[in-house]
Amino acid sequence: MISQHFLLHHSYYQEKKKVFYSNITAHSLSSSSSSSK
């Protein structure tokens, strides 16, 4: 049985990872669009 503590941490890190990757994607998109100008 998975503990509530583990689920809490798992969802937390999933959210952090999601924000992390979305920031990278936004950064690479903005940098690529600015370099194409």
mmCIF entry with sequence, helices, sheets and N, C-alpha, C, O atoms, coordinates in Angstrom:
data_MODEL
# 
_entry.id   MODEL 
# 
_entity.id                         1 
_entity.type                       polymer 
_entity.pdbx_number_of_molecules   1 
# 
_entity_poly.entity_id                      1 
_entity_poly.type                           'polypeptide(L)' 
_entity_poly.nstd_linkage                   no 
_entity_poly.nstd_monomer                   no 
_entity_poly.pdbx_seq_one_letter_code       MISQHFLLHHSYYQEKKKVFYSNITAHSLSSSSSSSK 
_entity_poly.pdbx_seq_one_letter_code_can   MISQHFLLHHSYYQEKKKVFYSNITAHSLSSSSSSSK 
_entity_poly.pdbx_strand_id                 A 
# 
loop_
_entity_poly_seq.entity_id 
_entity_poly_seq.num 
_entity_poly_seq.mon_id 
_entity_poly_seq.hetero 
1 1  MET n 
1 2  ILE n 
1 3  SER n 
1 4  GLN n 
1 5  HIS n 
1 6  PHE n 
1 7  LEU n 
1 8  LEU n 
1 9  HIS n 
1 10 HIS n 
1 11 SER n 
1 12 TYR n 
1 13 TYR n 
1 14 GLN n 
1 15 GLU n 
1 16 LYS n 
1 17 LYS n 
1 18 LYS n 
1 19 VAL n 
1 20 PHE n 
1 21 TYR n 
1 22 SER n 
1 23 ASN n 
1 24 ILE n 
1 25 THR n 
1 26 ALA n 
1 27 HIS n 
1 28 SER n 
1 29 LEU n 
1 30 SER n 
1 31 SER n 
1 32 SER n 
1 33 SER n 
1 34 SER n 
1 35 SER n 
1 36 SER n 
1 37 LYS n 
# 
_struct_asym.id          A 
_struct_asym.entity_id   1 
# 
_struct_conf.conf_type_id            HELX_P 
_struct_conf.id                      HELX_P1 
_struct_conf.pdbx_PDB_helix_id       AA1 
_struct_conf.beg_label_comp_id       GLN 
_struct_conf.beg_label_asym_id       A 
_struct_conf.beg_label_seq_id        4 
_struct_conf.pdbx_beg_PDB_ins_code   ? 
_struct_conf.end_label_comp_id       SER 
_struct_conf.end_label_asym_id       A 
_struct_conf.end_label_seq_id        36 
_struct_conf.pdbx_end_PDB_ins_code   ? 
_struct_conf.beg_auth_comp_id        GLN 
_struct_conf.beg_auth_asym_id        A 
_struct_conf.beg_auth_seq_id         4 
_struct_conf.end_auth_comp_id        SER 
_struct_conf.end_auth_asym_id        A 
_struct_conf.end_auth_seq_id         36 
_struct_conf.pdbx_PDB_helix_class    1 
_struct_conf.details                 ? 
_struct_conf.pdbx_PDB_helix_length   33 
# 
_struct_conf_type.id          HELX_P 
_struct_conf_type.criteria    ? 
_struct_conf_type.reference   ? 
# 
loop_
_atom_site.group_PDB 
_atom_site.id 
_atom_site.type_symbol 
_atom_site.label_atom_id 
_atom_site.label_alt_id 
_atom_site.label_comp_id 
_atom_site.label_asym_id 
_atom_site.label_entity_id 
_atom_site.label_seq_id 
_atom_site.pdbx_PDB_ins_code 
_atom_site.Cartn_x 
_atom_site.Cartn_y 
_atom_site.Cartn_z 
_atom_site.occupancy 
_atom_site.B_iso_or_equiv 
_atom_site.pdbx_formal_charge 
_atom_site.auth_seq_id 
_atom_site.auth_comp_id 
_atom_site.auth_asym_id 
_atom_site.auth_atom_id 
_atom_site.pdbx_PDB_model_num 
ATOM 1   N N  . MET A 1 1  ? 0.841  -1.204 0.000   1.00 0.00 ? 1  MET A N  1 
ATOM 2   C CA . MET A 1 1  ? 0.000  0.000  0.000   1.00 0.00 ? 1  MET A CA 1 
ATOM 3   C C  . MET A 1 1  ? 0.877  1.256  0.000   1.00 0.00 ? 1  MET A C  1 
ATOM 4   O O  . MET A 1 1  ? 1.795  1.392  0.809   1.00 0.00 ? 1  MET A O  1 
ATOM 5   N N  . ILE A 1 2  ? 0.580  2.140  -0.898  1.00 0.00 ? 2  ILE A N  1 
ATOM 6   C CA . ILE A 1 2  ? 1.353  3.380  -1.000  1.00 0.00 ? 2  ILE A CA 1 
ATOM 7   C C  . ILE A 1 2  ? 0.881  4.370  0.062   1.00 0.00 ? 2  ILE A C  1 
ATOM 8   O O  . ILE A 1 2  ? -0.316 4.604  0.225   1.00 0.00 ? 2  ILE A O  1 
ATOM 9   N N  . SER A 1 3  ? 1.827  4.932  0.764   1.00 0.00 ? 3  SER A N  1 
ATOM 10  C CA . SER A 1 3  ? 1.473  5.863  1.838   1.00 0.00 ? 3  SER A CA 1 
ATOM 11  C C  . SER A 1 3  ? 1.048  7.220  1.277   1.00 0.00 ? 3  SER A C  1 
ATOM 12  O O  . SER A 1 3  ? 1.414  7.596  0.164   1.00 0.00 ? 3  SER A O  1 
ATOM 13  N N  . GLN A 1 4  ? 0.274  7.935  2.069   1.00 0.00 ? 4  GLN A N  1 
ATOM 14  C CA . GLN A 1 4  ? -0.185 9.264  1.670   1.00 0.00 ? 4  GLN A CA 1 
ATOM 15  C C  . GLN A 1 4  ? 1.001  10.212 1.514   1.00 0.00 ? 4  GLN A C  1 
ATOM 16  O O  . GLN A 1 4  ? 0.991  11.106 0.668   1.00 0.00 ? 4  GLN A O  1 
ATOM 17  N N  . HIS A 1 5  ? 2.011  10.002 2.337   1.00 0.00 ? 5  HIS A N  1 
ATOM 18  C CA . HIS A 1 5  ? 3.204  10.847 2.308   1.00 0.00 ? 5  HIS A CA 1 
ATOM 19  C C  . HIS A 1 5  ? 3.906  10.740 0.956   1.00 0.00 ? 5  HIS A C  1 
ATOM 20  O O  . HIS A 1 5  ? 4.345  11.742 0.390   1.00 0.00 ? 5  HIS A O  1 
ATOM 21  N N  . PHE A 1 6  ? 4.006  9.510  0.449   1.00 0.00 ? 6  PHE A N  1 
ATOM 22  C CA . PHE A 1 6  ? 4.667  9.291  -0.831  1.00 0.00 ? 6  PHE A CA 1 
ATOM 23  C C  . PHE A 1 6  ? 3.883  9.940  -1.963  1.00 0.00 ? 6  PHE A C  1 
ATOM 24  O O  . PHE A 1 6  ? 4.458  10.572 -2.849  1.00 0.00 ? 6  PHE A O  1 
ATOM 25  N N  . LEU A 1 7  ? 2.566  9.777  -1.926  1.00 0.00 ? 7  LEU A N  1 
ATOM 26  C CA . LEU A 1 7  ? 1.721  10.372 -2.962  1.00 0.00 ? 7  LEU A CA 1 
ATOM 27  C C  . LEU A 1 7  ? 1.838  11.887 -2.951  1.00 0.00 ? 7  LEU A C  1 
ATOM 28  O O  . LEU A 1 7  ? 1.867  12.531 -3.999  1.00 0.00 ? 7  LEU A O  1 
ATOM 29  N N  . LEU A 1 8  ? 1.906  12.443 -1.748  1.00 0.00 ? 8  LEU A N  1 
ATOM 30  C CA . LEU A 1 8  ? 2.012  13.889 -1.615  1.00 0.00 ? 8  LEU A CA 1 
ATOM 31  C C  . LEU A 1 8  ? 3.308  14.388 -2.252  1.00 0.00 ? 8  LEU A C  1 
ATOM 32  O O  . LEU A 1 8  ? 3.306  15.363 -3.003  1.00 0.00 ? 8  LEU A O  1 
ATOM 33  N N  . HIS A 1 9  ? 4.413  13.709 -1.944  1.00 0.00 ? 9  HIS A N  1 
ATOM 34  C CA . HIS A 1 9  ? 5.699  14.098 -2.508  1.00 0.00 ? 9  HIS A CA 1 
ATOM 35  C C  . HIS A 1 9  ? 5.745  13.870 -4.007  1.00 0.00 ? 9  HIS A C  1 
ATOM 36  O O  . HIS A 1 9  ? 6.323  14.670 -4.744  1.00 0.00 ? 9  HIS A O  1 
ATOM 37  N N  . HIS A 1 10 ? 5.141  12.786 -4.459  1.00 0.00 ? 10 HIS A N  1 
ATOM 38  C CA . HIS A 1 10 ? 5.161  12.453 -5.876  1.00 0.00 ? 10 HIS A CA 1 
ATOM 39  C C  . HIS A 1 10 ? 4.450  13.528 -6.690  1.00 0.00 ? 10 HIS A C  1 
ATOM 40  O O  . HIS A 1 10 ? 4.971  13.989 -7.705  1.00 0.00 ? 10 HIS A O  1 
ATOM 41  N N  . SER A 1 11 ? 3.271  13.923 -6.249  1.00 0.00 ? 11 SER A N  1 
ATOM 42  C CA . SER A 1 11 ? 2.508  14.946 -6.958  1.00 0.00 ? 11 SER A CA 1 
ATOM 43  C C  . SER A 1 11 ? 3.240  16.284 -6.908  1.00 0.00 ? 11 SER A C  1 
ATOM 44  O O  . SER A 1 11 ? 3.183  17.072 -7.853  1.00 0.00 ? 11 SER A O  1 
ATOM 45  N N  . TYR A 1 12 ? 3.929  16.529 -5.792  1.00 0.00 ? 12 TYR A N  1 
ATOM 46  C CA . TYR A 1 12 ? 4.678  17.776 -5.637  1.00 0.00 ? 12 TYR A CA 1 
ATOM 47  C C  . TYR A 1 12 ? 5.821  17.852 -6.648  1.00 0.00 ? 12 TYR A C  1 
ATOM 48  O O  . TYR A 1 12 ? 6.020  18.872 -7.307  1.00 0.00 ? 12 TYR A O  1 
ATOM 49  N N  . TYR A 1 13 ? 6.566  16.754 -6.757  1.00 0.00 ? 13 TYR A N  1 
ATOM 50  C CA . TYR A 1 13 ? 7.691  16.743 -7.693  1.00 0.00 ? 13 TYR A CA 1 
ATOM 51  C C  . TYR A 1 13 ? 7.221  16.729 -9.137  1.00 0.00 ? 13 TYR A C  1 
ATOM 52  O O  . TYR A 1 13 ? 7.879  17.288 -10.014 1.00 0.00 ? 13 TYR A O  1 
ATOM 53  N N  . GLN A 1 14 ? 6.086  16.092 -9.387  1.00 0.00 ? 14 GLN A N  1 
ATOM 54  C CA . GLN A 1 14 ? 5.529  16.094 -10.736 1.00 0.00 ? 14 GLN A CA 1 
ATOM 55  C C  . GLN A 1 14 ? 5.188  17.524 -11.144 1.00 0.00 ? 14 GLN A C  1 
ATOM 56  O O  . GLN A 1 14 ? 5.433  17.930 -12.280 1.00 0.00 ? 14 GLN A O  1 
ATOM 57  N N  . GLU A 1 15 ? 4.624  18.278 -10.212 1.00 0.00 ? 15 GLU A N  1 
ATOM 58  C CA . GLU A 1 15 ? 4.254  19.665 -10.479 1.00 0.00 ? 15 GLU A CA 1 
ATOM 59  C C  . GLU A 1 15 ? 5.500  20.516 -10.698 1.00 0.00 ? 15 GLU A C  1 
ATOM 60  O O  . GLU A 1 15 ? 5.536  21.355 -11.598 1.00 0.00 ? 15 GLU A O  1 
ATOM 61  N N  . LYS A 1 16 ? 6.529  20.295 -9.866  1.00 0.00 ? 16 LYS A N  1 
ATOM 62  C CA . LYS A 1 16 ? 7.774  21.044 -10.005 1.00 0.00 ? 16 LYS A CA 1 
ATOM 63  C C  . LYS A 1 16 ? 8.427  20.752 -11.350 1.00 0.00 ? 16 LYS A C  1 
ATOM 64  O O  . LYS A 1 16 ? 8.946  21.651 -12.011 1.00 0.00 ? 16 LYS A O  1 
ATOM 65  N N  . LYS A 1 17 ? 8.395  19.477 -11.745 1.00 0.00 ? 17 LYS A N  1 
ATOM 66  C CA . LYS A 1 17 ? 8.991  19.073 -13.010 1.00 0.00 ? 17 LYS A CA 1 
ATOM 67  C C  . LYS A 1 17 ? 8.223  19.682 -14.181 1.00 0.00 ? 17 LYS A C  1 
ATOM 68  O O  . LYS A 1 17 ? 8.814  20.079 -15.185 1.00 0.00 ? 17 LYS A O  1 
ATOM 69  N N  . LYS A 1 18 ? 6.903  19.753 -14.040 1.00 0.00 ? 18 LYS A N  1 
ATOM 70  C CA . LYS A 1 18 ? 6.074  20.312 -15.101 1.00 0.00 ? 18 LYS A CA 1 
ATOM 71  C C  . LYS A 1 18 ? 6.399  21.788 -15.305 1.00 0.00 ? 18 LYS A C  1 
ATOM 72  O O  . LYS A 1 18 ? 6.547  22.254 -16.434 1.00 0.00 ? 18 LYS A O  1 
ATOM 73  N N  . VAL A 1 19 ? 6.507  22.516 -14.188 1.00 0.00 ? 19 VAL A N  1 
ATOM 74  C CA . VAL A 1 19 ? 6.835  23.939 -14.246 1.00 0.00 ? 19 VAL A CA 1 
ATOM 75  C C  . VAL A 1 19 ? 8.237  24.131 -14.818 1.00 0.00 ? 19 VAL A C  1 
ATOM 76  O O  . VAL A 1 19 ? 8.483  25.037 -15.614 1.00 0.00 ? 19 VAL A O  1 
ATOM 77  N N  . PHE A 1 20 ? 9.153  23.253 -14.391 1.00 0.00 ? 20 PHE A N  1 
ATOM 78  C CA . PHE A 1 20 ? 10.534 23.325 -14.843 1.00 0.00 ? 20 PHE A CA 1 
ATOM 79  C C  . PHE A 1 20 ? 10.627 23.170 -16.359 1.00 0.00 ? 20 PHE A C  1 
ATOM 80  O O  . PHE A 1 20 ? 11.305 23.948 -17.030 1.00 0.00 ? 20 PHE A O  1 
ATOM 81  N N  . TYR A 1 21 ? 9.932  22.151 -16.896 1.00 0.00 ? 21 TYR A N  1 
ATOM 82  C CA . TYR A 1 21 ? 9.989  21.906 -18.333 1.00 0.00 ? 21 TYR A CA 1 
ATOM 83  C C  . TYR A 1 21 ? 9.243  22.967 -19.128 1.00 0.00 ? 21 TYR A C  1 
ATOM 84  O O  . TYR A 1 21 ? 9.656  23.312 -20.234 1.00 0.00 ? 21 TYR A O  1 
ATOM 85  N N  . SER A 1 22 ? 8.154  23.487 -18.583 1.00 0.00 ? 22 SER A N  1 
ATOM 86  C CA . SER A 1 22 ? 7.410  24.528 -19.287 1.00 0.00 ? 22 SER A CA 1 
ATOM 87  C C  . SER A 1 22 ? 8.239  25.808 -19.352 1.00 0.00 ? 22 SER A C  1 
ATOM 88  O O  . SER A 1 22 ? 8.169  26.549 -20.333 1.00 0.00 ? 22 SER A O  1 
ATOM 89  N N  . ASN A 1 23 ? 9.026  26.065 -18.303 1.00 0.00 ? 23 ASN A N  1 
ATOM 90  C CA . ASN A 1 23 ? 9.910  27.229 -18.298 1.00 0.00 ? 23 ASN A CA 1 
ATOM 91  C C  . ASN A 1 23 ? 10.990 27.079 -19.359 1.00 0.00 ? 23 ASN A C  1 
ATOM 92  O O  . ASN A 1 23 ? 11.312 28.035 -20.065 1.00 0.00 ? 23 ASN A O  1 
ATOM 93  N N  . ILE A 1 24 ? 11.550 25.874 -19.470 1.00 0.00 ? 24 ILE A N  1 
ATOM 94  C CA . ILE A 1 24 ? 12.583 25.606 -20.475 1.00 0.00 ? 24 ILE A CA 1 
ATOM 95  C C  . ILE A 1 24 ? 12.006 25.764 -21.875 1.00 0.00 ? 24 ILE A C  1 
ATOM 96  O O  . ILE A 1 24 ? 12.634 26.360 -22.750 1.00 0.00 ? 24 ILE A O  1 
ATOM 97  N N  . THR A 1 25 ? 10.811 25.228 -22.082 1.00 0.00 ? 25 THR A N  1 
ATOM 98  C CA . THR A 1 25 ? 10.168 25.309 -23.392 1.00 0.00 ? 25 THR A CA 1 
ATOM 99  C C  . THR A 1 25 ? 9.897  26.757 -23.767 1.00 0.00 ? 25 THR A C  1 
ATOM 100 O O  . THR A 1 25 ? 10.146 27.166 -24.901 1.00 0.00 ? 25 THR A O  1 
ATOM 101 N N  . ALA A 1 26 ? 9.389  27.528 -22.822 1.00 0.00 ? 26 ALA A N  1 
ATOM 102 C CA . ALA A 1 26 ? 9.092  28.935 -23.078 1.00 0.00 ? 26 ALA A CA 1 
ATOM 103 C C  . ALA A 1 26 ? 10.377 29.699 -23.374 1.00 0.00 ? 26 ALA A C  1 
ATOM 104 O O  . ALA A 1 26 ? 10.402 30.561 -24.252 1.00 0.00 ? 26 ALA A O  1 
ATOM 105 N N  . HIS A 1 27 ? 11.439 29.384 -22.644 1.00 0.00 ? 27 HIS A N  1 
ATOM 106 C CA . HIS A 1 27 ? 12.719 30.061 -22.824 1.00 0.00 ? 27 HIS A CA 1 
ATOM 107 C C  . HIS A 1 27 ? 13.308 29.749 -24.197 1.00 0.00 ? 27 HIS A C  1 
ATOM 108 O O  . HIS A 1 27 ? 13.785 30.647 -24.891 1.00 0.00 ? 27 HIS A O  1 
ATOM 109 N N  . SER A 1 28 ? 13.274 28.475 -24.588 1.00 0.00 ? 28 SER A N  1 
ATOM 110 C CA . SER A 1 28 ? 13.836 28.071 -25.874 1.00 0.00 ? 28 SER A CA 1 
ATOM 111 C C  . SER A 1 28 ? 13.008 28.642 -27.015 1.00 0.00 ? 28 SER A C  1 
ATOM 112 O O  . SER A 1 28 ? 13.554 28.995 -28.060 1.00 0.00 ? 28 SER A O  1 
ATOM 113 N N  . LEU A 1 29 ? 11.696 28.737 -26.826 1.00 0.00 ? 29 LEU A N  1 
ATOM 114 C CA . LEU A 1 29 ? 10.830 29.291 -27.860 1.00 0.00 ? 29 LEU A CA 1 
ATOM 115 C C  . LEU A 1 29 ? 11.109 30.774 -28.053 1.00 0.00 ? 29 LEU A C  1 
ATOM 116 O O  . LEU A 1 29 ? 11.214 31.252 -29.183 1.00 0.00 ? 29 LEU A O  1 
ATOM 117 N N  . SER A 1 30 ? 11.230 31.501 -26.943 1.00 0.00 ? 30 SER A N  1 
ATOM 118 C CA . SER A 1 30 ? 11.466 32.942 -27.025 1.00 0.00 ? 30 SER A CA 1 
ATOM 119 C C  . SER A 1 30 ? 12.854 33.230 -27.583 1.00 0.00 ? 30 SER A C  1 
ATOM 120 O O  . SER A 1 30 ? 13.031 34.181 -28.344 1.00 0.00 ? 30 SER A O  1 
ATOM 121 N N  . SER A 1 31 ? 13.838 32.418 -27.210 1.00 0.00 ? 31 SER A N  1 
ATOM 122 C CA . SER A 1 31 ? 15.204 32.640 -27.680 1.00 0.00 ? 31 SER A CA 1 
ATOM 123 C C  . SER A 1 31 ? 15.318 32.316 -29.164 1.00 0.00 ? 31 SER A C  1 
ATOM 124 O O  . SER A 1 31 ? 16.048 32.989 -29.892 1.00 0.00 ? 31 SER A O  1 
ATOM 125 N N  . SER A 1 32 ? 14.604 31.291 -29.616 1.00 0.00 ? 32 SER A N  1 
ATOM 126 C CA . SER A 1 32 ? 14.678 30.899 -31.023 1.00 0.00 ? 32 SER A CA 1 
ATOM 127 C C  . SER A 1 32 ? 13.948 31.918 -31.893 1.00 0.00 ? 32 SER A C  1 
ATOM 128 O O  . SER A 1 32 ? 14.383 32.207 -33.008 1.00 0.00 ? 32 SER A O  1 
ATOM 129 N N  . SER A 1 33 ? 12.840 32.465 -31.389 1.00 0.00 ? 33 SER A N  1 
ATOM 130 C CA . SER A 1 33 ? 12.076 33.437 -32.167 1.00 0.00 ? 33 SER A CA 1 
ATOM 131 C C  . SER A 1 33 ? 12.830 34.760 -32.254 1.00 0.00 ? 33 SER A C  1 
ATOM 132 O O  . SER A 1 33 ? 12.752 35.454 -33.267 1.00 0.00 ? 33 SER A O  1 
ATOM 133 N N  . SER A 1 34 ? 13.557 35.112 -31.196 1.00 0.00 ? 34 SER A N  1 
ATOM 134 C CA . SER A 1 34 ? 14.306 36.364 -31.187 1.00 0.00 ? 34 SER A CA 1 
ATOM 135 C C  . SER A 1 34 ? 15.544 36.251 -32.073 1.00 0.00 ? 34 SER A C  1 
ATOM 136 O O  . SER A 1 34 ? 15.976 37.244 -32.658 1.00 0.00 ? 34 SER A O  1 
ATOM 137 N N  . SER A 1 35 ? 16.114 35.063 -32.176 1.00 0.00 ? 35 SER A N  1 
ATOM 138 C CA . SER A 1 35 ? 17.313 34.871 -32.989 1.00 0.00 ? 35 SER A CA 1 
ATOM 139 C C  . SER A 1 35 ? 16.954 34.810 -34.467 1.00 0.00 ? 35 SER A C  1 
ATOM 140 O O  . SER A 1 35 ? 17.799 35.081 -35.321 1.00 0.00 ? 35 SER A O  1 
ATOM 141 N N  . SER A 1 36 ? 15.708 34.458 -34.777 1.00 0.00 ? 36 SER A N  1 
ATOM 142 C CA . SER A 1 36 ? 15.296 34.348 -36.175 1.00 0.00 ? 36 SER A CA 1 
ATOM 143 C C  . SER A 1 36 ? 15.041 35.723 -36.772 1.00 0.00 ? 36 SER A C  1 
ATOM 144 O O  . SER A 1 36 ? 15.023 35.882 -37.993 1.00 0.00 ? 36 SER A O  1 
ATOM 145 N N  . LYS A 1 37 ? 14.841 36.729 -35.899 1.00 0.00 ? 37 LYS A N  1 
ATOM 146 C CA . LYS A 1 37 ? 14.584 38.076 -36.395 1.00 0.00 ? 37 LYS A CA 1 
ATOM 147 C C  . LYS A 1 37 ? 15.844 38.691 -37.000 1.00 0.00 ? 37 LYS A C  1 
ATOM 148 O O  . LYS A 1 37 ? 15.811 39.829 -37.469 1.00 0.00 ? 37 LYS A O  1 
# 
